[in-house]
Amino acid sequence: MEPLLRVEELSHAYDGHASVRGLSFSLARGAIGCLLGPSGCGKTTVLRCIAGFEQPTAGRILLNGAVVSSPELSLAPEKRRIGMVFQEHALFPHLTAAGNIAFALPRAEAAARVRELAEMTGLGDALDKYPHELSGGQQQRVALARALAPRPELLLLDEPFASLDTELRERLSHELRDIIKASGATAVLVTHDQQEAFAMADEIGVMRDGAIVQWDIAYNLYHRPASRFVADFVGQGVFLPATVLNPQQVQFELGVLDGAIPHGCEIGCAVCGKGCSAEVLLRPDDVIHDDAAPTQAEVLHKAFRGAEILYTLKLESGRKVLALVPSHHNHAIGERIGIRLDVDHVVAFAPEGAG
């Protein structure tokens, strides 16, 4: 089946400075995709190109198999059947919630569509209120309902939770995903917050310097990162130095990993056979608390998280690792505890620039 959205080798430049470089991805109908990356990586520029607010300098964008953007062509935004949710919500202060939702609708269908969206978004009791009378979460849902009202095929969300507090962001990200899925819309989310990306998106593209360095599901970005940058950007973890023993084994302070050819160094390690330097990524959930384990580590710091405690542990070498442990194991600072590894998820990397 033809993807609803296809972005092919997209590039864009401002005043000669490339902000997006040869970026490609596609999104199936009904899917939610996310562009995730640090500030200045080009993710909002990609969104603006998809919306039709910016014209690419190279590449093209297709909706339903038809080109809507290229260096030679730019279909007007209002003709693309795209809805947009901005980080500031941009609600009209002089209109009620119902008036905001109905703003772009023909009068004949406005009342029925507003009722339908109010039920979908849980805004039934707030339709007669003005934006200043609504909570931040209600304002966000009004903005989403307004964007969905004309039944767009594609919904674009630009940092939609930026102005909300952490607890509200987490709750709303799950709510908005459910609403978008119920509407049948396809969506692209732009954010720098990985928790928002994990909560909302079916697929995520991690961006760096205007390009997507890995397009994948959240599980693979966390447990199977394709590069050290992705490993460092997504989730918590520490890198320990290691040495390649042979094309199938890497040795480091806590043992030998089998089948762990470092990412970014496959060709070099296969040729030289051994001795290459590498780094092993340990996530907090890779380090397992086990009193019977021979390897001991000292508790340097502990962060209570309710059901779990995040321990910072010092190894014999003085290097530190993180361990996420059920909170009924309440160890004291300075105490030594046994640890072992969940080696099935441990990943090795070549140092950047190797290979």
N, C-alpha and C positions, 0 to 999 in steps of 0.2 A: 504494500500500500504506500502511495506517495506521502512523504512527510508533509504536515501542514506548513512547517517552516523549514527552509533550507538557507543557511548562510555559507557562501562558498568563497574562500580566499579573500575575505573582506579586509580592506585596508583603508585607513583614514588618516589624514594629516591636518594639523592646525599650523598655519604659517610655516610650512616646511618641516614641522616636527611630527614624526609618525606617532600617533597615539594608538592605532590598531594595526597589526601586521599579519596579513595572510591568515586571518582567523576563519575557521570553518566549524560548523556543527549543524545538526538537524534535530527536529523535534516532531514526534508523532502526534497526531490529533488526540487531544484529551490529556496529553502529558504536561507536567510542570517541570521546566528546566530552570537552572540557576547559573548565573555567572558570578562566581565567588572570587574575591581577590582584594588585595590592599588598595588603599586610596591611590588614585593616579595610574592604575593599571590599564585603564581603557574600557572598563565594563559599562559605564554609563554612556560612553560614546557609541558602543555597539547598540545599546538600547535605543538611542536617538536615531541611529541609522535605520534600525528596523521600523521605528515609528514614522520615519520620513522627515524628521527634523534636520537631519544631516545627510549629505550625499557622499557616498564612498569615493575614494580616489582610485580604488581597484577592487575587483571582485564583484559579486552580486548577491542580492537577497531575493528569495522566491517565496511566495505564499500560494499554496494550492497549485504549485507547479508553474505559476506565472511570475515573471521577473517584475518586481516592484521597485528595485533600486539597483543602479549600476552607475559607472561614471557617465554614461550617456543618457540614463533614464532615471527619473525620480517621480513615482506616482504620489500625488498629493496625500498628506496624512489622512484627510477625511474620506478618502476613497479606498483605504486599506482595510476597513472593518476591524480596526484595532482599538481596544480600550486601554486607558492609561491610569495608573494609580501613582501619585507623586508622594514623596516623603512628607510634604507639608499638608497633605490632604486637599488643600485648595478648595475648600467648601465655600459656597456663596453665603456670606453672613446674613444677608437679608432674606434668605429663603429657609423654610423649614427643612427638616430631613426629607420629608416627602417631596418638597419642591426641588431639592438638590437631586434626588434620585430621578425625578421626572424631567429634568432640565432639557435633555436632548431628545425626548420622546414626542411623537405626534400626540396631540391632545386626545384623540379618540382612543388610544390604547394606554395612555399614561396611568390611569387609575388602577386598571387590572394588573399592569406590570409592576407598579409600586407595591401593591398588596402581595404579589407573588414574591418579590425580592425581600420585602419586609419579613415574610414568613421564613424565607431561606436564611436570612441573616440575623434573625432574632430581634428585629427593630420595631416590632408591632406596637409597642408602648411608647416609642420615641418619635413617631412620624410627625407629630405636631410641634416638636421642639426645634429651636434654632441651634445652630452649631455651638454657640457659647453655653448653651444649657446641657450639652452632651458631654459625657466622659470621653477621654482619649480613645478608648476602645470603641465606643459608639461612633465617634467621628470617623475612625478608620473603616468601620463596617459601612457607614454611609458612603464614603468615598469608593469603596469596592462595589457597593450596590449601584452607584451612579455609573461606574465604568462598565458594569455588566448589563445595565438596562437596555442598551441598543442591540444586545445579543452579538457582541463581537466574536469573531473566530479566534482572535489572539488577544490576550491580556498581557500588558507590560507593567511590571511593578518595580519602581525605582526606590530602593531603600525604604520600603513602606513603614517600617517600625522604628525609624531613626529617632523620632521625637518621643517615643514611649519608654517607660521604665522597664527594667529587665524582666520582672515577673509578668507584666502585662504583655511584653513582646513574646515570651514563651507561650503563654496561653493563646494569644491571638494568632500566632503562626499556625498552630494546629487548627484553630477555628477557620481561618481563611483558606487553608488547604481543603478542608471539608466543603466549604462553600463553593470554591472554584471547581472542585470535582463534581459537586452536585449540579453545577450550571452547565457542565459539559465543555467549558472553555479550555483552550490550550493557553499556557501561561509561561512567561519568562520573567524570572525574578533576578534583580541585581542587588547584591549585598556584600558587605565585608564581614558579616557575622556568620560563622560556620554553623552555629546552633540553629539560626533561622533557615539556613540552607538545608541542614539535615532534617528539620521538622517539616519543611514544605515541599522540597523538590524530589522528583523521581530520578532525575539525572543532574549532575553538577559539573560545570566546567571551571576548573581552577585556572585563574589568569595570572600572567606575569608579563610585564612589559609589553602589553598589547596583544598577547597571544595566549591561546589556551594550551596549557602544558599537560593537562589530563582531563578528559571528559569521561565521567564514570558515575556509578552509583556510590552513595555515601560509604557503604561498607568497604568497598575497594579503595576509596580515597584514604580511609583511615588505616586499614589493615594491609593494603597492597599498593602503596603509593608508587608512582612510576618514576619519581625523582626525589632527590633530597629536599628540593624546595617544597614540593607537595607534602612530604613527610614532616617538614618543619612547620609549615603553615597550618596544616590540618591536625587538630588535636594536640595533646601534650606528649612529651617524650624527651628522652635524652639520647645522645649519640656516644657510644663507647668505641675507642680505637680497636681495630682488628687487623689480622693478617690473613691473606689468602694462602691456604695450604696447598690447594690444587683446584682444578676447575669446578669441583663440587663441594668443597669444604672451606669454611672460614673459622678461624680461631680468635677468641677474644677472652677477656678476663674471666668470664663466667662459663667458659666451655667451648665446644666445637659445634658449629652449625652445619648440618648436612644439607646438600642441595641448595646452598645459599650463595650462588654467584652474585656478586654485588651489582645492583642496578647501575648502569652507566659505565660498566667496565667489563662487559661480557667478552668482547673480542680480545682486549688486552690480557685478561686473566686466562683465557683459553690458550693464548699463545705462550705467555711466559710460564704458566703452570703454577707458580707459587711465588710468594714473597711480596706480592702487591699489597699496598696498604688499603684498608677499607674502614668503614664505620658501621656499627651495628645499632639499629634503632630499637630502643626498648620503650614501649608504651607502659603506662601505669598498670594496665591489665595484663601485661606480659609477665610481670614480676609477681609471683604467687607466694603468699605467706605460708610457710610450712615449718613448724617447730622441729620436725624430724630431719630437715634438710641439713647437709653438712656445711653449706655456704651460709655464713653469718654476716649480718650487716647492722650497723649502728643507727638508731633512730636519731636523726638530726632535727626534724621538724614534723609536725602533724597538723593537718587541717581537717577539722570535723565537718562532715557533710551530711549528717543525719544517719542514713543507712550505712554509709561508708566513711572511712578515714583515708585521706591521701597522705601517705608517709613519704618523707624525703629521707633516704637511707644512704649511709656512707659505706662503701666497700673497703676491702683491705688496702687497696691502692690509694684510697682517699677520694676516688671518683664517686659521684652521686647518681643514684637511680630513684625513680618514683615507683610507689606501689599502692594500688587501690585495694584496701582491705575492709571486709565487713566490720562495722564499728563495735561489735562486741569483743573484738581483739583490740583492747585499749592499752597500748604499750606506752611506757614513759620515755621522755626524752633521755637519751644516753643508754637506753636498754639495747641489747643485741638480740636480734631475732633471726630465725632461719628463713631463707628464701630459695625458691627454685624458679625456673622459667617455663612458660608455655611456649615451647620452641616452635610450634606449628605456625605461629603468627609473627615470629621475629624476622625482620627484614634487614639485609645488609646493603650498603651503598658504597660506591667508589667516592672518594673526595671529589668535589666539584672541579671540573677541568680535566679529570682523568679519563682514560678510556681510549 
